[in-house]
């Protein structure tokens, strides 16, 4: 494990957002969904590709609050442009469990 400085950590913008749209992503190399996430008025809507199909159905993701890194450069995945990185815990079975606040909070709040 490589140690980072406090200044390194402060550069990472992790924000809370609400999933407002979920679509299948058959062009992805690994089973994934295309998400649209609302990060509030400061950040706005961002798109992301997420490999979360093992634990989550599309309909249960709508309205779910999640945590994502919003200050990475955009990344092309097939014909889709991912604009943020949704965070989750990856189990031994490679299934992802989304990180989310324990209680509803305002979209766009920064994780510290």
N, C-alpha and C positions, 0 to 999 in steps of 0.2 A: 504494500500500500504506500503510495506516494503522498507525503504531507503537502498541504497547501497553506498559504498564509491567509490571514484574515482579509487582506486586501484582495486576494484571489476570490475568496468567497463572496465578498461584497459586489464583485462584477457580475455574478450570476443573478439574473432577474427571474425569480420564481414567483408566479402569481396564481391566484385562484380564479378560475373561470367556470362557466356553466356550459355544458354541451347543449347546443341548440339544433344541431342537425347531425345525423348519422347515415352514412351510405356504405353499401358494399364496395369493395375495392378488388375486383377480380384480376386486375392487371398486376397487382403487387406480387412480388416473389414469394412472400410468406403471407398466410391468411391475415388480413387486416381490414380495418374500417377507415373510411375517410370521415373525419370529424370537423365540424365548425363549432368553435368555442367562443363565447362572449366573455371578454375580459374587462367589461365596463367601458366608460367613456374615454378614459385616458389611452387605453391600448386598442379597444375596439374588438372586432371579430378577427379571429385567426383560424387558419386551417391546419390540420395535422393528420398524418397517417399513424395509426396505432395498431400494434399487433396484440389486440385484446379480445380476439374472437373466442378463445377457449373459455374464459370465465364470464363473458358478458354477451347478452343478446342486444341487438340494435335498440329495441323498444325500451329496455331498462336503462339505457345510457342517456336517453333524452331527459334533460333537466338535472342531471347529476353534476355536482360540482367536483372539479378535479384540480390538481396542481400541475403546472407546466412551466418550462423555461421559455421565456418569450424573447430573449435577446440573442439567440443563435441566428446565423445567417439562414436564409431559405435553403431548402434542400429538395432537389428534383427526385421524385420517386415515381417511376414509370412516367405517365403523363400528368402527374399530380405534383403541385408545389406545396411542400410542407413548410409552414411558417412558425411552428413552435414545437417543442418536445414535451409530450405528455409523460409525466413521471409515474413509475410504478415499481413494485417489488417483484423481482423475477425469481420464481421458485425453481427447485431442482428439476421439475417437469417442464420448465421453460414457460409456464403460464404466468401472465402478468396480472398482478392485483394493483389496481389504481390507487395512487395516493390521493386522499381527499380530506377536507376539514371534517372534524367530528360534529360540528354544528353548522347550519347555514350561515354564510358570511357574505359580505358585499363582494361582487365581482371586481377583480382587479387588485384586491389586497395583496400586498407583497409578503412573501414568506421570509422570515428573519430568524 
